[in-house]
Amino acid sequence: MSVGSVPVESAAALEVGQADVRRREFLHDLVRHKSFWAGVIIIGFWVLAAIFGALVVKDPNAQNLLNINQAPSGAYWFGTDQLGRDMFARVITGSRDILIIAVLATLLGTVVGTVLGLFMGYFRGAVDDVLGRVVEAFLALPLVIVGILGTIALGGASTGSLIVIIGIVFTPLIARTVRAAVLVERDLDYVPAARLRGENSLHIMFVEILPNIMPPVVVEFTVRLSYAVFTLVALSFLGFGVQPPSSDWGLDISNNYGQLPAGYWWEVLFDALAIATLVIGVNMLSTSIESALEG
């Protein structure tokens, strides 16, 4: 059997070979980007802080009422807050919750969104119409509002509920991107070749198509990761995210921003810088991946 004038086996082998070449070129271009390595270093620092930070800094919740609102010094590198807690210890250990929740939530949204996008793009028709309406309904709502409503619906904020809520928030965004990529792939020769070999739809979607759309899925993951950080920070700032006494960046900004008029700028600045550096690192990684994809 043949697809057009090309034998099925030859068409499939050609498409697979081209996909392998594209992947090798992508990895080669990616490691040449300085922004990729800068992003890896920044993210790597915060990952190490999240894993080992609690072992090398003071207790972030320890209060010293004799040293409240102390400016940065040799004893307290980032100063202390209104309860006398070491801000350096709180910034370092604060990376743990935000990375765990943001990464797992983005991973959940990426997995579910990718599955939905595969079904929407591959089957099209009624499946695409029904799932597309659900996606559009979610996209019409502000992310933080959905997060607040989800927290209330689940009876309060916890690590598990925040992961599920933020993951659900990003699912339709990722599904839309994956659907567009699948629509391109489903018309290439290797897909009808797989059908002619007798492969079922699930095999074609997850074994044939999915590997070829992984680069845009990875880009989508990194882009949504930075938004997940912002979403979690916003929820914590509003009181719907990580709860006291956790050393969370958004929570600490919420608790301490009222100290700014009194001149205690360090109680907010270093948490804000931590958020900014993490988001910048993720964005640099995302930009370098996208640039490598464009060739």
Secondary structure as the mmCIF struct_conf table of DSSP 4:
data_model
#
loop_
_struct_conf.conf_type_id
_struct_conf.id
_struct_conf.beg_label_comp_id
_struct_conf.beg_label_asym_id
_struct_conf.beg_label_seq_id
_struct_conf.end_label_comp_id
_struct_conf.end_label_asym_id
_struct_conf.end_label_seq_id
STRN STRN1 SER A 2 VAL A 3
TURN_TY1_P TURN_TY1_P1 GLY A 4 SER A 5
STRN STRN2 VAL A 6 PRO A 7
HELX_RH_AL_P HELX_RH_AL_P1 VAL A 8 VAL A 31
TURN_TY1_P TURN_TY1_P2 ARG A 32 ARG A 32
HELX_RH_AL_P HELX_RH_AL_P2 LYS A 34 VAL A 56
BEND BEND1 VAL A 57 VAL A 57
TURN_TY1_P TURN_TY1_P3 PRO A 60 ASN A 61
HELX_RH_3T_P HELX_RH_3T_P1 LEU A 65 ASN A 67
TURN_TY1_P TURN_TY1_P4 ILE A 68 ASN A 69
HELX_LH_PP_P HELX_LH_PP_P1 GLN A 70 ALA A 71
BEND BEND2 PRO A 72 PRO A 72
BEND BEND3 GLY A 74 TYR A 76
TURN_TY1_P TURN_TY1_P5 TRP A 77 PHE A 78
STRN STRN3 THR A 80 THR A 80
TURN_TY1_P TURN_TY1_P6 GLN A 82 LEU A 83
STRN STRN4 ASP A 86 ASP A 86
HELX_RH_AL_P HELX_RH_AL_P3 MET A 87 PHE A 123
HELX_RH_AL_P HELX_RH_AL_P4 GLY A 125 LEU A 139
TURN_TY1_P TURN_TY1_P7 ALA A 140 ALA A 140
BEND BEND4 LEU A 141 LEU A 141
HELX_RH_AL_P HELX_RH_AL_P5 LEU A 143 ALA A 153
TURN_TY1_P TURN_TY1_P8 LEU A 154 GLY A 155
BEND BEND5 GLY A 156 GLY A 156
HELX_RH_AL_P HELX_RH_AL_P6 THR A 159 GLU A 185
TURN_TY1_P TURN_TY1_P9 ARG A 186 ASP A 187
BEND BEND6 LEU A 188 LEU A 188
TURN_TY1_P TURN_TY1_P10 ASP A 189 ASP A 189
HELX_RH_AL_P HELX_RH_AL_P7 TYR A 190 LEU A 196
TURN_TY1_P TURN_TY1_P11 ARG A 197 GLY A 198
HELX_RH_AL_P HELX_RH_AL_P8 SER A 201 HIS A 203
HELX_RH_PI_P HELX_RH_PI_P1 ILE A 204 ILE A 209
HELX_RH_3T_P HELX_RH_3T_P2 LEU A 210 ILE A 213
HELX_RH_AL_P HELX_RH_AL_P9 MET A 214 PHE A 237
TURN_TY1_P TURN_TY1_P12 LEU A 238 GLY A 239
BEND BEND7 PHE A 240 VAL A 242
HELX_LH_PP_P HELX_LH_PP_P2 GLN A 243 GLN A 243
TURN_TY1_P TURN_TY1_P13 PRO A 244 PRO A 245
BEND BEND8 SER A 246 SER A 246
HELX_RH_AL_P HELX_RH_AL_P10 TRP A 249 ASN A 256
HELX_RH_3T_P HELX_RH_3T_P3 TYR A 257 ALA A 262
TURN_TY1_P TURN_TY1_P14 GLY A 263 GLY A 263
TURN_TY1_P TURN_TY1_P15 TRP A 265 TRP A 265
HELX_RH_AL_P HELX_RH_AL_P11 TRP A 266 GLU A 294
#
